[in-house]
């Protein structure tokens, strides 16, 4: 299964109404995004941001996200 197919399957399940992501729309936006850092990095940063926390990273791409500080 390609990344695009996996992304489409995740969106289908989480948009079906049967289940929903805990952090709502930002999670769906993270899954839709294909630019910059990877999905897991976006989900981690988004989770921290909803809790009012800053994510610290050494990763250049992840460091460009809102609420993330590159060390």
HELIX and SHEET records of a PDB file:
HELIX    1   1 UNK A    3  UNK A   15  1                                  13    
HELIX    2   2 UNK A   25  UNK A   32  1                                   8    
HELIX    3   3 UNK A   39  UNK A   50  1                                  12    
HELIX    4   4 UNK A   62  UNK A   64  5                                   3    
SHEET    1   A 2 UNK A  55  UNK A  57  0                                        
SHEET    2   A 2 UNK A  68  UNK A  70  1                                        
END                                                                             
